[in-house]
Amino acid sequence: MRLEPVADAGWARTLGLPAVALGGTVLIAMALSLVAGSNPFAVLGLIVKGAVGSKFALLETLNRATPLIFTGLAVAVAFRAKLWNIGAEAQLYMGALLVVVLGTGLLPLPSALLIPILMGTAIVGGAMLLLGPAWLKTRLGVDEVVTTLLLNFVMILFVSLLLEGPMKDPMGMGWPKSERLLAEARLPRIVDGLRLHWGFGLALICALLVWVMQTRTTLGYEIRAVGLNRRAASFAGIPVTGVVIKTALISGGLAGLAGFSEVAGLKGSLTLDLSPGFGYTGIIVAMLALLNPLGVVVSALFVAGIFVGADSMSRAAAVPTYIADILLASALLLMVLAIMLTRFRVVRG
Amino acid sequence: MPSGGEARAVLRLRNITKRFGPLTANDAITFDLREGEVIALLGENGAGKTTLMNILFGHYMADAGEIEAFGHILPPGNPRAALEAGVGMVHQHFTLADNLSVLENIILGTEPLWRLGSGRAAARARIEQLSRDFGLAVHSDAKAGTLSVGERQRVEILKALYRDARVLILDEPTAVLTPQETDDLFATLRKAVARGLSIIFISHKMHEVLAISSRVLVLRHGRLVGEVATAETDRHQLAHMMVGSEIRAPEVGGAAPGRVLLRLRDVSTVPVGNAVGLRSLSLDLRAGQITGLAGVSGNGQTALADLIAGEIVPAAGAMEIGGREAKGWTPKAALEAGIGRIPEDRHRTGTVADFSLAENAVLEAYEKAPFSRRGWFDWQAVDRHTRSIIERYDVRCPGPDARIRLLSGGNMQKLILGRVLEAEPAIILAVQPVRGLDIGAVTYVQNRLIEAREAGAAVLLISEDLDEILTLADVIHVISEGRLSPAFARGSKSPAELGVWMAGQGFEEGGHAA
């Protein structure tokens, strides 16, 4: 078997193959349920019901999708420029950390002032954390995969240090957790009484802004040129270093916003389990969306749905919740395969 | 079986047809290759030569037709079958592993893995025998990465011979060779034919086809449009068959050189890696004049091109554009100083392969009005500009939104030419502007450069093809080891005299008697 490039993929291939990939994922899920000794159709039904089957379930899915949209966008923006930002997790924590530093009493301001300030600080914090790796990459050729990945551990240990020490909530019964945000620093709910905060709205707005940036602006053109062919971009006079730095700032800022949204919208304080790997899952979200910012919203909802649905299902059936991880992994692998098959054709022989 | 005076056919192609979407790359092609003959496949770029050979060698599967080698039908799409039947291919782009020795490269894939290394003595003797028999001098212990282009090609041929190839396919084998290396290659091919091998020689250079082949097959738009015995044809007829119409060599009238637009004084650059840097080089480019830079590849042409294109800065010496010193020298500064650049590598430097024609057409002007206004990109303006280039520069393509990687080299180069010339540059840097292009595109690009000269541009033509320089340039410099010869007026030096300079003789250390 060999691969031949396909000149023009056509709509059927471009849309059909990812659909087949999703279908394959569902089949794998059913097979695994069977192995676990449950009725695969029932398990599937429970996952869907757990993800979108009730108002509560749906809101839970939207809440879970919110940080994934931010980190998915952060990754999608960076990967477009071939800036491999694996450090959205650290940037998220940096954003959250600054929000907690400023929002727990240091700035006694009304909401209308405090929330934008905290938002801006989280953006700057996340951006600064990626600036270092981007600068090292452009100046010294240091591989940003290594630097951003390792910064995740540095950041998490740093947060842990602070939460066990100077930032530990004196009223926290000894748990490593920060003080709670001022009421003025909390993001309001979108609809009163429903557990969905404005972080979700902010995520949708960001997705739209990133999409406009990529398709309608000069910077978007520069980012795509640098990502697709750095050599030609440089020859044509595109300031490659500047573009990579700008991309890093946008990407880090978006990941920082994820931290802001989780703390100010959902949790109200900083703990070490603020993110169960949203930064890493953002990579899956971005890849499933083929790095398209609007697609990120869809794939974040899909990924969040699987997590929330699998949690709920495992309470009702004998299938462990880890099936969510397997589902996501197979969805990603099948999708990567589908993407390859939209560009290449398998020829026998 | 041999019958009468006719040698037996070693290879028969029957009705080979291959389509890529709407494009028919090969249309019912039928021919035989007989034992001990060289046939030439002649055709413009995109005529379907390489596709046909990829089918023959099993890299592509034909949509229809069949191939018979030594009396057996080849299973389609199986390179191993072609190899085992004795068909060997020497690719346009070589496929050697740089970190392995010549010997290892040659035996790679012929020995079972667990035995690799054990049969070396025998392999070495065999390779030495082959290289003596065929006049292919190579050093078997040298690492492939250290070899010159000509040597790499010899290794590729040895690789095929080592696998007992009875049919050799050479795809554009001379594109990367010096004239001397080409002569050596032809000598090898003649020896191979004398030993009963058969050769398919793919080219678009007519003088080579005439020199080496016994039969010429001409492909045009995927169809076999002519088959002639080499002895009974000439350049004129072949060119006519290739393009389907008359081709006229560019005519260059007398130059009316104006003022100096670009001046280099004692410029040196830092050598990068193994590349040669410039050594105290002085050069004037005048308006309304084509300055040709001749030289053997790797003698500082790249450094000079990179310097003028804004990619590197002088380490010493002065550079003036339009009478002003070049400061803050970057690609962007070069563009703003009115330098149009046609880069050597149009696939990797000149274009972004996965960008559309439109996106490529504004690559050097994307941030200026009307394409960008206050940070917003105007796709309609870009589209209009691209359509105008496509029309005015005869770029054959599906449309402005098609990805540029789908275009042939000639059409890609026309788009680059349009991008450069539409900016009305005062100075044009053209590095190997017609390398790898078909005759039609060559003439087109050359005529456009001549037009630009007549419109008052200063053109620097850097080429390794001396014929091209002699045809187009009003003044010629020779570059050797980073040093520049004096300017020679058109017609004042014969190719042989220039060859002496190209070999590095006549230069004074540290400067020249300009």
Interface residues (C-beta under 8 A of the other chain):
Chain A: R2 E4 A7 D8 R216 T217 T218 L219 G220 Y221 E222 R224 A225 L228 N229 R231 A232 A233 S234 F235 A236 G237 I238 P239 V347 R348 G349
Chain B: F20 G21 L23 G58 H59 Y60 M61 P75 P76 G77 N78 A309 G310 E311 T330 P331 K332 A334 L335 R341 P343 R348 T349 G350 T351 V352 A353 D354 F355 E359 L363 E364 Y366 E367 S372 G375 W376 F377 L406
